[in-house]
Amino acid sequence: MARTKEFDPDTVLRRALELFWERGYDATSMSDLVEHLGIAKASIYATFGGKRELYLKSLERYLESTDPVIMAELSQPGPVMPAVRALVERFIREASSPDSYLGCMVVNSAVEMARRDEAVARLVESSWAHLETTLNSALLRARSQGELSMESDPRALARFLLVFFQGIRVLERTPDSAARLRDAAKIAVSALG
């Protein structure tokens, strides 16, 4: 008779995500995971396949919870540019909040692991390509609705915003970055016309 799991894999995955997001991959040991998750090492291996696989599943879970939100915000009918400006303001507001010290798990993963782990690099690139495509589509719509000049380059603006947003996520991990972020947001909003 097969033994039933004495834990909920979704709950364990959420808790693993929290730990990896806070500490990163390298600073999280298997014994840290065992202690934080409250399950045996053998259960981690049997359910998730090991530390790296658990990290990848955690990063995938993070992407599932964050990427669709931006698409929904930018896909609403009506004027586009207020939604884009609101997105810039939301990134700045989130980065300025006291609990933003964790940054973005995608950016954290890119900085820590993307150069040395192809699977992480693919997930990071997938997230960034999705964001860029979503922004480009929204900005194309804005241009067709007359919210941007016909001479504007939606793809270049989308790439600018992608880089800008990722830069915000890096700076939010440092103390006293609020003034820099506010000034950068003013420039970003003015670049959008």
C-alpha positions in Angstrom: 0.0 0.0 0.0 1.4 3.4 -1.0 2.1 5.8 1.9 0.3 9.1 1.9 2.2 12.3 2.2 2.0 13.9 5.6 2.4 17.4 4.2 0.8 19.5 1.5 3.3 19.9 -1.4 1.7 23.3 -2.3 2.3 24.7 1.2 5.8 23.3 1.2 6.5 24.9 -2.1 5.2 28.3 -1.0 7.4 28.1 2.1 10.4 27.1 0.0 9.8 30.0 -2.3 9.8 32.3 0.8 13.1 31.0 2.0 14.8 31.1 -1.4 13.4 34.6 -2.1 14.8 35.8 1.2 18.2 34.1 1.1 18.9 33.1 -2.5 20.0 29.7 -3.7 23.6 29.6 -2.5 22.9 30.8 1.0 20.1 28.2 1.5 21.4 24.8 2.5 19.5 21.6 2.5 19.4 21.6 6.3 17.9 25.2 6.1 15.2 23.8 3.9 14.5 20.8 6.2 14.2 23.1 9.2 12.1 25.8 7.5 9.8 23.4 5.7 9.4 21.0 8.6 9.8 17.9 6.4 12.5 15.3 6.1 15.3 15.6 3.6 14.1 12.3 2.0 10.6 13.8 1.5 12.1 16.9 -0.2 14.0 14.6 -2.6 11.0 12.3 -3.2 8.6 15.1 -3.8 10.7 17.8 -5.5 13.9 16.1 -6.6 16.4 18.0 -4.6 17.5 21.6 -3.8 18.0 22.8 -7.4 14.7 21.3 -8.6 12.9 22.8 -5.6 14.4 26.2 -6.4 13.3 26.0 -10.0 9.8 25.0 -9.0 9.8 27.9 -6.5 10.9 30.3 -9.2 8.1 29.0 -11.5 5.6 29.4 -8.8 6.8 33.0 -8.3 6.4 33.7 -12.0 2.8 32.2 -12.0 1.8 34.7 -9.3 3.4 37.8 -10.7 3.6 37.8 -14.5 -0.2 37.6 -15.2 -0.9 40.6 -13.0 0.9 43.0 -15.2 -0.7 41.6 -18.4 -4.1 42.1 -16.8 -3.3 45.7 -15.9 -2.1 46.6 -19.4 -4.7 44.6 -21.3 -7.8 46.6 -20.1 -9.9 48.3 -22.7 -9.6 52.0 -23.0 -6.7 54.4 -22.7 -3.3 52.6 -22.3 -0.9 55.3 -21.1 -2.6 55.9 -17.7 -2.2 52.1 -17.0 1.5 52.3 -18.1 2.1 55.3 -15.8 0.3 53.6 -13.0 2.6 50.6 -13.5 5.6 52.8 -13.2 4.2 54.4 -10.0 3.3 50.9 -8.6 6.9 49.7 -9.1 8.2 52.8 -7.3 5.7 52.5 -4.5 6.5 48.8 -4.0 10.2 49.5 -4.0 9.8 52.3 -1.4 7.8 50.1 1.0 9.5 48.8 4.1 9.0 45.2 3.2 10.6 45.5 -0.3 14.0 44.4 1.0 13.6 41.0 -0.7 13.5 42.6 -4.2 12.1 40.6 -7.1 12.9 36.9 -7.1 13.4 37.0 -10.9 16.0 39.7 -10.6 17.6 38.0 -7.7 17.8 34.8 -9.7 19.2 36.6 -12.7 22.0 38.2 -10.6 22.8 35.1 -8.6 22.4 32.2 -11.0 21.5 33.0 -14.6 25.0 33.0 -15.9 25.7 29.5 -14.5 22.4 27.7 -14.7 20.6 27.4 -18.1 17.3 26.5 -16.5 17.3 29.6 -14.3 18.4 31.7 -17.3 15.5 30.3 -19.4 13.0 31.2 -16.7 14.4 34.7 -16.2 14.4 35.3 -20.0 10.9 33.9 -20.3 9.6 36.3 -17.7 11.4 39.3 -19.2 10.4 38.5 -22.7 6.8 38.2 -21.5 7.0 41.6 -19.8 8.6 43.2 -22.9 6.0 41.7 -25.2 3.1 42.8 -22.9 4.5 46.3 -22.7 5.1 46.4 -26.5 1.6 45.3 -27.2 0.2 47.9 -24.9 2.4 50.7 -26.3 1.4 49.7 -29.9 -2.2 50.0 -28.9 -1.5 53.4 -27.3 0.2 54.6 -30.5 -2.8 53.4 -32.6 -5.2 55.2 -30.2 -3.2 58.4 -30.6 -1.8 58.3 -27.0 1.8 58.1 -28.4 3.1 59.9 -31.5 3.3 57.9 -34.6 7.1 58.4 -34.6 7.5 56.7 -31.2 9.0 53.2 -31.2 6.9 51.0 -28.9 9.5 48.2 -28.9 12.3 50.5 -27.8 10.0 52.0 -25.1 9.0 48.5 -24.0 12.7 47.6 -23.7 13.5 50.8 -21.8 10.7 50.1 -19.3 11.8 46.5 -18.9 15.3 47.6 -18.0 14.0 50.4 -15.9 11.7 48.0 -13.9 14.6 45.6 -13.3 16.8 48.4 -12.2 14.1 49.4 -9.7 14.1 45.9 -8.3 17.9 46.0 -7.8 17.9 49.4 -6.1 15.0 48.5 -3.8 17.3 46.0 -2.0 19.5 48.9 -0.9 18.8 51.3 1.9 18.0 55.0 1.1 17.2 54.5 -2.6 13.8 56.2 -2.5 15.0 59.6 -3.8 16.8 58.0 -6.7 13.8 55.9 -7.6 11.4 58.9 -7.5 13.8 60.9 -9.7 14.1 58.0 -12.2 10.4 57.6 -12.3 9.9 61.2 -13.3 12.3 60.7 -16.2 10.6 57.4 -17.2 7.1 59.0 -17.2 8.4 62.0 -19.2 10.0 59.6 -21.8 6.5 58.1 -22.3 5.2 61.4 -23.5 
